[in-house]
Amino acid sequence: MNKANKTELETTSNASEKLGLGELRERIENIDQRILQALAERRDIVLAVAKSKAQQEGAVRDTEREASLLLKLMAIGRELGLDAGYLTRLYHIIIEDSVLTQQAWMQQSNNTGSLAIAHLGTAGSYSHLAAQGYANRRQCLMQGMSCETFNDVLKAVEDGNTTLGILPIENSTSGSINEVYDLLRHTHLHIVAETYLSVEHQILVRKGMESADLRTIYGHPQAIAQCSRYLSHLTNVKVLSCPSSAHAMELVAASGEPGVAALGSQSGGALFDLVAIANNLADQPGNQTRFIVIQREPCHVPQQLPARTSLIMATHNQPGALADALITLRQHELNLIKLESRPMPGNPWEELFYVDLAVHEQSPQWRAALQELKAITRFVKVLGCYADERVKATHVAAPSA
């Protein structure tokens, strides 16, 4: 930081000390508006960068440049009295948004209208929020279609009543959502995208209700499972399942019974005029749900983007069959992200395996591995290849002593 900037900062700080509380808050609001304007301007430039990168063969992300820039920002921040850890966390959020914005543009650069998306529950459900975020990142309006069950979401897309469907597939606290995995085996739809939603569960009630009045909590089974530790410590409180979090909130808003509450998000609760009396209830911090987006046709993933390929396979019922399949993947240097087993309907004690690989379906390694897998397994069904939206934090080497 140069001397002029340092002097200006000290002058601003001294002037702020003479202001009243109301004036200080007004100054903070003005600064926040400038921050938002700068972030919006930065995103516009990020989109321009994406258009430039689309004409090249290199990857979307340049981690070396990110690390170099972060080191510069940390040095400037140190002179301004800002903590390096704070800047690192903030910078990761900004970089994550930049990367995902560029990936979204590269996949749907010609789509500037609206997206019709089927989702579980009505407005305010976690699936609805995930669908809305997916559309917003692609600069599209969302035309949501509420569904009662996961199967209804698939059927809406299969029947052509909507273009896309969104389904939760796994959660960082409660694990895989088995019902969705089981449905994927029987559909001809393709996974064309994934998206992640930070899930912060709250106890939502009608205004005026206190914690001591709590008698019944409604929630989706996944939300209940993710908050099991908190719920287990409640005494004389019934916990009842609902088809979706939005359904739970709607029940509470319409109920005349005392002591009823819903497990849901604060933003969703606001749609039903509900308020939170307990926050951040998930068993693990950083609770996230991964959603998949499905449609009738497969998508094209540009080579510049990191890709994930999902498949189902059934091995022969003999010793070492699964090991042989995994060895095939290793021999072709394919990175296994997830391996999930599910019972095979009609075949007691036999398993289906759901596999996620960090690989582009057009890569020679994957094509060769797929041919070998088909030869040594009972069947292989590729569910889709789509952009990998896991954005790892920028790694900065510790400075030498």
Backbone torsions as a table, in degrees:
resi	resn	phi	psi	omega
1	MET	NA	131.2	-178.4
2	ASN	-79.4	169.3	-173.6
3	LYS	-62.8	-38.3	-179.0
4	ALA	-63.7	-43.5	179.6
5	ASN	-65.6	-38.5	179.9
6	LYS	-65.6	-41.1	178.8
7	THR	-64.4	-40.1	178.9
8	GLU	-64.1	-39.6	179.3
9	LEU	-65.7	-42.6	179.5
10	GLU	-65.3	-39.0	179.1
11	THR	-64.4	-42.4	178.2
12	THR	-62.8	-41.8	-179.9
13	SER	-64.1	-43.1	-179.7
14	ASN	-65.3	-39.9	179.9
15	ALA	-65.8	-36.6	-178.7
16	SER	-64.5	-31.3	-178.2
17	GLU	-65.5	-19.0	-177.6
18	LYS	-94.0	-2.7	-176.5
19	LEU	-91.0	156.1	174.9
20	GLY	-81.0	173.4	-176.5
21	LEU	-60.5	-43.8	-179.5
22	GLY	-62.3	-42.0	179.3
23	GLU	-67.2	-37.6	178.1
24	LEU	-63.1	-43.0	179.4
25	ARG	-64.8	-36.8	178.6
26	GLU	-64.8	-38.6	178.8
27	ARG	-66.1	-39.3	177.7
28	ILE	-62.1	-43.3	179.3
29	GLU	-62.2	-39.5	178.2
30	ASN	-64.3	-40.8	178.0
31	ILE	-64.6	-43.1	179.6
32	ASP	-60.4	-38.6	178.1
33	GLN	-64.0	-39.5	178.7
34	ARG	-66.7	-36.8	176.9
35	ILE	-62.6	-44.6	179.4
36	LEU	-63.3	-40.9	178.3
37	GLN	-63.6	-39.2	179.0
38	ALA	-66.5	-39.3	178.4
39	LEU	-65.6	-39.3	177.8
40	ALA	-65.4	-41.2	177.6
41	GLU	-64.4	-39.6	179.2
42	ARG	-63.2	-40.4	179.8
43	ARG	-65.4	-37.7	176.8
44	ASP	-60.0	-41.6	179.0
45	ILE	-67.6	-37.9	177.8
46	VAL	-58.7	-40.8	178.5
47	LEU	-66.2	-37.2	176.4
48	ALA	-64.7	-38.2	176.6
49	VAL	-63.3	-41.0	179.4
50	ALA	-60.4	-41.0	179.2
51	LYS	-63.2	-35.9	178.2
52	SER	-70.2	-43.0	-178.5
53	LYS	-67.6	-26.8	-178.8
54	ALA	-62.5	-22.7	179.7
55	GLN	-89.7	-0.1	-176.8
56	GLN	-115.7	173.5	-178.5
57	GLU	-101.8	-9.4	-177.2
58	GLY	-71.4	164.8	179.1
59	ALA	-69.0	155.7	178.8
60	VAL	-62.7	-38.5	-171.6
61	ARG	-100.4	134.9	175.7
62	ASP	-116.9	90.3	-174.1
63	THR	-67.7	-30.1	178.2
64	GLU	-65.1	-41.7	178.0
65	ARG	-66.7	-40.1	177.9
66	GLU	-58.2	-46.1	-179.0
67	ALA	-63.5	-41.4	179.4
68	SER	-63.7	-43.4	179.8
69	LEU	-65.8	-40.6	-179.7
70	LEU	-63.1	-39.2	177.6
71	LEU	-61.7	-40.5	177.9
72	LYS	-64.4	-43.7	-179.6
73	LEU	-64.6	-37.5	179.0
74	MET	-65.7	-38.2	178.5
75	ALA	-66.0	-43.9	177.2
76	ILE	-64.3	-43.6	-179.9
77	GLY	-61.8	-36.5	179.2
78	ARG	-60.2	-41.6	178.6
79	GLU	-68.6	-26.2	179.3
80	LEU	-89.6	0.0	179.7
81	GLY	81.1	21.2	-179.9
82	LEU	-97.7	137.9	-177.1
83	ASP	-70.2	137.6	-178.4
84	ALA	-64.1	-38.9	178.4
85	GLY	-62.9	-40.7	177.6
86	TYR	-61.6	-46.5	179.9
87	LEU	-63.8	-38.7	-179.4
88	THR	-63.7	-44.9	178.7
89	ARG	-63.4	-44.2	-179.6
90	LEU	-63.6	-43.7	-178.7
91	TYR	-64.9	-37.1	178.6
92	HIS	-62.6	-41.2	178.6
93	ILE	-61.8	-41.8	179.7
94	ILE	-66.5	-43.9	179.6
95	ILE	-64.8	-41.8	178.8
96	GLU	-58.1	-44.7	178.6
97	ASP	-63.1	-40.3	-179.2
98	SER	-64.0	-46.7	-178.7
99	VAL	-62.3	-48.4	-177.1
100	LEU	-68.8	-33.4	176.6
101	THR	-64.2	-43.9	178.4
102	GLN	-65.1	-42.9	179.3
103	GLN	-61.9	-42.1	-179.4
104	ALA	-63.6	-41.8	-179.4
105	TRP	-65.1	-42.2	-177.9
106	MET	-64.1	-28.0	-179.2
107	GLN	-88.4	-27.0	-176.9
108	GLN	-136.1	48.6	-176.0
109	SER	-65.4	-22.7	-177.9
110	ASN	-96.7	-1.2	-176.7
111	ASN	-101.6	105.5	-179.9
112	THR	-122.1	14.4	-177.3
113	GLY	-99.6	-109.7	-177.7
114	SER	-134.6	159.9	177.9
115	LEU	-121.7	126.1	175.9
116	ALA	-90.8	116.1	-172.9
117	ILE	-129.2	124.4	173.2
118	ALA	-85.1	138.4	-177.4
119	HIS	-147.3	159.4	178.0
120	LEU	-74.9	131.9	175.5
121	GLY	82.7	172.9	179.2
122	THR	-90.5	-172.8	178.4
123	ALA	-55.8	134.1	-178.6
124	GLY	105.6	-17.6	177.1
125	SER	-71.7	160.8	-179.9
126	TYR	-64.2	-36.9	177.6
127	SER	-63.7	-38.5	177.5
128	HIS	-64.3	-43.0	179.5
129	LEU	-64.2	-39.3	178.1
130	ALA	-65.4	-42.1	178.8
131	ALA	-63.8	-40.2	179.3
132	GLN	-64.7	-42.1	177.9
133	GLY	-64.4	-38.8	178.2
134	TYR	-61.6	-44.5	-179.5
135	ALA	-69.6	-42.1	-178.4
136	ASN	-60.7	-41.8	-178.8
137	ARG	-63.8	-26.9	178.5
138	ARG	-93.9	12.2	177.5
139	GLN	56.1	40.0	180.0
140	CYS	-121.7	151.3	169.0
141	LEU	-77.7	148.9	179.1
142	MET	-105.3	130.4	170.1
143	GLN	-104.7	97.0	-175.3
144	GLY	-80.7	147.5	175.1
145	MET	-126.6	112.5	-177.1
146	SER	-76.7	136.4	179.5
147	CYS	-129.2	151.2	-177.8
148	GLU	-82.4	-31.6	-175.7
149	THR	-136.4	165.7	175.1
150	PHE	-61.7	-38.4	179.3
151	ASN	-63.8	-35.2	177.5
152	ASP	-64.4	-33.9	177.7
153	VAL	-63.2	-48.1	178.4
154	LEU	-60.3	-45.3	-176.6
155	LYS	-63.9	-36.8	179.8
156	ALA	-61.8	-37.7	179.0
157	VAL	-76.7	-43.1	-179.4
158	GLU	-60.2	-38.2	-177.5
159	ASP	-82.9	-3.3	179.2
160	GLY	79.7	14.5	178.9
161	ASN	-76.7	-17.3	176.3
162	THR	-152.0	159.7	-176.0
163	THR	-80.1	-45.2	-174.0
164	LEU	-123.5	156.7	170.8
165	GLY	-132.2	149.6	179.2
166	ILE	-125.2	133.3	-175.4
167	LEU	-135.9	134.8	172.9
168	PRO	-72.4	134.3	-176.0
169	ILE	-114.3	-30.8	177.9
170	GLU	-161.3	156.7	-179.8
171	ASN	-129.3	143.7	-176.0
172	SER	-68.2	-17.3	178.8
173	THR	-100.2	-52.3	-173.5
174	SER	-94.3	-6.3	175.8
175	GLY	87.6	-154.4	-174.2
176	SER	-70.9	148.1	176.2
177	ILE	-99.1	93.4	-168.5
178	ASN	-60.9	-34.4	-178.7
179	GLU	-59.6	-39.0	-179.9
180	VAL	-70.1	-43.0	177.0
181	TYR	-57.0	-42.6	-178.8
182	ASP	-65.9	-35.8	-179.9
183	LEU	-68.8	-32.1	-176.9
184	LEU	-63.0	-26.9	-178.5
185	ARG	-65.9	-29.9	-170.8
186	HIS	-102.3	5.3	-178.3
187	THR	-109.8	154.5	175.4
188	HIS	-99.4	6.9	178.2
189	LEU	-72.5	162.3	-177.6
190	HIS	-116.2	141.4	170.6
191	ILE	-77.4	124.7	-176.0
192	VAL	-119.3	-5.9	179.6
193	ALA	-168.3	164.5	170.7
194	GLU	-133.6	157.0	175.7
195	THR	-151.6	152.1	-176.3
196	TYR	-116.3	141.5	179.5
197	LEU	-128.8	124.0	173.0
198	SER	-71.8	125.9	-173.6
199	VAL	-112.5	112.1	178.2
200	GLU	-115.1	102.0	-175.8
201	HIS	-77.0	139.5	174.2
202	GLN	-127.8	155.7	167.4
203	ILE	-88.2	116.5	-174.4
204	LEU	-110.1	132.4	-176.5
205	VAL	-137.0	167.9	172.2
206	ARG	-70.2	151.0	-177.5
207	LYS	-59.0	137.6	178.9
208	GLY	99.4	-13.4	-179.7
209	MET	-83.9	141.9	179.6
210	GLU	-106.1	162.4	179.2
211	SER	-58.8	-36.5	-177.8
212	ALA	-65.3	-20.4	-178.3
213	ASP	-84.2	-6.1	-171.9
214	LEU	-63.4	127.5	179.9
215	ARG	-130.8	-33.2	-177.4
216	THR	-139.7	133.6	177.3
217	ILE	-121.3	126.7	175.6
218	TYR	-101.5	143.3	178.2
219	GLY	-168.4	158.6	173.4
220	HIS	-68.3	146.3	-178.6
221	PRO	-52.7	-36.5	179.3
222	GLN	-67.2	-41.6	178.2
223	ALA	-64.3	-39.8	178.4
224	ILE	-62.8	-43.7	179.8
225	ALA	-64.0	-37.5	-177.6
226	GLN	-73.0	-18.4	179.9
227	CYS	-113.9	24.0	-172.3
228	SER	-58.9	-37.3	-177.8
229	ARG	-65.6	-44.8	179.0
230	TYR	-65.2	-46.0	-176.5
231	LEU	-65.7	-30.8	-178.0
232	SER	-67.4	-20.0	-178.5
233	HIS	-92.4	-2.5	177.5
234	LEU	-83.4	131.9	-180.0
235	THR	-104.7	142.9	178.2
236	ASN	58.8	32.8	178.5
237	VAL	-125.2	125.7	176.8
238	LYS	-86.7	139.4	176.9
239	VAL	-116.0	117.4	-174.1
240	LEU	-119.1	141.2	-177.8
241	SER	-82.2	149.1	176.5
242	CYS	-134.0	159.7	179.9
243	PRO	-61.9	-28.4	179.5
244	SER	-157.6	165.4	177.1
245	SER	-64.9	-37.1	178.4
246	ALA	-63.9	-38.6	177.5
247	HIS	-62.0	-40.3	178.7
248	ALA	-62.2	-45.3	-179.2
249	MET	-66.2	-37.6	178.6
250	GLU	-64.8	-40.3	177.4
251	LEU	-59.4	-45.5	-177.7
252	VAL	-66.8	-43.1	-178.9
253	ALA	-62.3	-35.2	-176.4
254	ALA	-90.1	-13.5	-174.2
255	SER	-77.1	142.4	173.8
256	GLY	-99.0	0.7	-178.3
257	GLU	-76.0	143.8	175.9
258	PRO	-78.1	150.9	171.3
259	GLY	79.8	15.2	-179.5
260	VAL	-96.5	146.9	-178.5
261	ALA	-147.5	166.7	179.4
262	ALA	-128.4	147.5	169.6
263	LEU	-89.6	121.9	-179.3
264	GLY	-172.4	-172.3	-179.2
265	SER	-92.0	153.2	-179.4
266	GLN	-64.9	-38.2	179.3
267	SER	-67.0	-37.5	176.8
268	GLY	-68.3	-40.6	179.6
269	GLY	-61.3	-33.3	-179.8
270	ALA	-61.8	-29.2	178.8
271	LEU	-67.6	-23.0	-179.0
272	PHE	-110.0	13.6	178.9
273	ASP	60.6	36.4	177.2
274	LEU	-103.2	153.4	179.8
275	VAL	-122.3	155.0	-178.3
276	ALA	-90.1	135.4	173.9
277	ILE	-114.7	-4.4	174.4
278	ALA	-153.1	137.8	-172.6
279	ASN	-124.0	160.4	173.0
280	ASN	50.5	63.9	-171.3
281	LEU	-96.0	-5.1	-177.2
282	ALA	-62.7	147.6	-178.4
283	ASP	-61.7	-30.3	-179.3
284	GLN	-121.4	142.0	175.8
285	PRO	-68.6	156.8	-179.5
286	GLY	68.0	33.6	-177.6
287	ASN	-63.3	123.5	-179.6
288	GLN	-132.7	147.7	172.9
289	THR	-116.7	133.1	175.4
290	ARG	-95.1	128.9	179.0
291	PHE	-112.3	148.2	171.3
292	ILE	-111.2	149.2	177.9
293	VAL	-111.9	131.6	-174.6
294	ILE	-121.8	149.6	173.9
295	GLN	-152.3	175.8	-173.9
296	ARG	-74.8	-30.9	-178.1
297	GLU	-110.9	148.6	176.1
298	PRO	-68.3	163.8	179.8
299	CYS	-108.8	163.5	174.7
300	HIS	-100.2	126.6	178.1
301	VAL	-104.5	115.6	178.5
302	PRO	-57.5	147.2	-176.6
303	GLN	-63.2	-23.5	-179.1
304	GLN	-70.3	-16.3	-174.2
305	LEU	-96.3	143.2	171.1
306	PRO	-67.7	137.2	-173.7
307	ALA	-121.6	155.0	173.3
308	ARG	-125.1	135.4	176.7
309	THR	-117.2	129.0	-179.2
310	SER	-112.1	142.7	-179.5
311	LEU	-151.3	163.8	171.6
312	ILE	-117.4	139.8	174.7
313	MET	-142.4	151.7	174.5
314	ALA	-123.3	122.6	-179.8
315	THR	-89.0	165.3	175.4
316	HIS	-69.4	149.1	-177.4
317	ASN	-81.8	73.0	-179.6
318	GLN	-151.5	155.3	-177.4
319	PRO	-58.1	135.8	175.6
320	GLY	81.8	1.6	-176.0
321	ALA	-64.9	-44.8	179.3
322	LEU	-67.1	-41.1	179.1
323	ALA	-59.3	-39.5	178.7
324	ASP	-61.8	-39.8	179.9
325	ALA	-66.6	-42.3	-179.9
326	LEU	-68.0	-37.3	177.1
327	ILE	-62.4	-37.6	177.1
328	THR	-59.6	-44.3	178.6
329	LEU	-63.3	-41.8	-179.7
330	ARG	-65.9	-41.4	-178.9
331	GLN	-62.0	-27.9	177.7
332	HIS	-95.6	12.1	175.1
333	GLU	56.8	44.1	178.0
334	LEU	-99.1	134.3	-177.0
335	ASN	-85.2	113.7	178.7
336	LEU	-81.8	117.4	-179.2
337	ILE	-90.0	-41.5	-175.0
338	LYS	-149.0	141.2	174.3
339	LEU	-135.1	116.9	-176.5
340	GLU	-125.8	130.5	177.8
341	SER	-104.8	143.3	177.0
342	ARG	-138.6	145.9	178.7
343	PRO	-60.7	141.7	177.7
344	MET	-87.3	116.1	-178.5
345	PRO	-55.6	131.4	177.8
346	GLY	84.1	-4.4	179.5
347	ASN	-129.5	85.1	-177.5
348	PRO	-54.7	136.1	176.5
349	TRP	68.4	14.0	172.0
350	GLU	-110.3	149.4	-171.0
351	GLU	-122.0	147.3	166.1
352	LEU	-100.4	150.6	-179.2
353	PHE	-123.5	128.4	176.4
354	TYR	-102.1	126.7	-171.1
355	VAL	-126.8	134.0	171.2
356	ASP	-115.6	130.9	-179.6
357	LEU	-124.4	142.4	175.4
358	ALA	-85.5	79.6	-176.1
359	VAL	-155.6	146.4	174.3
360	HIS	-83.5	135.1	-175.1
361	GLU	-66.4	-15.6	178.3
362	GLN	-90.2	-2.4	-177.4
363	SER	-72.6	144.0	179.3
364	PRO	-59.4	-35.8	-179.6
365	GLN	-62.1	-43.3	-178.7
366	TRP	-69.4	-41.2	-179.5
367	ARG	-60.8	-41.5	179.0
368	ALA	-68.0	-42.6	-179.9
369	ALA	-63.9	-39.2	-179.3
370	LEU	-62.4	-42.2	178.6
371	GLN	-62.4	-40.1	178.8
372	GLU	-69.2	-39.3	178.5
373	LEU	-62.1	-41.6	179.3
374	LYS	-62.1	-30.4	-178.0
375	ALA	-78.0	-26.9	-173.7
376	ILE	-110.3	-1.1	178.8
377	THR	-116.6	169.2	177.7
378	ARG	-72.8	-40.3	172.8
379	PHE	-164.2	156.2	175.1
380	VAL	-133.3	130.1	177.0
381	LYS	-124.4	116.1	178.3
382	VAL	-81.4	122.7	-177.5
383	LEU	-85.6	-25.5	178.9
384	GLY	158.5	157.3	171.7
385	CYS	-119.9	131.9	-173.5
386	TYR	-154.2	164.3	-177.4
387	ALA	-65.9	134.5	178.3
388	ASP	-81.4	118.7	-176.1
389	GLU	-99.3	14.4	173.3
390	ARG	-78.1	117.8	-179.3
391	VAL	-111.4	105.5	-179.1
392	LYS	-74.9	148.8	-179.9
393	ALA	-65.0	144.8	178.2
394	THR	-62.7	129.2	-179.4
395	HIS	-93.8	126.8	177.0
396	VAL	-119.1	123.1	179.8
397	ALA	-64.9	140.7	179.1
398	ALA	-63.7	137.1	-179.2
399	PRO	-65.6	143.3	-179.7
400	SER	-71.3	147.3	-177.6
401	ALA	-70.0	NA	NA
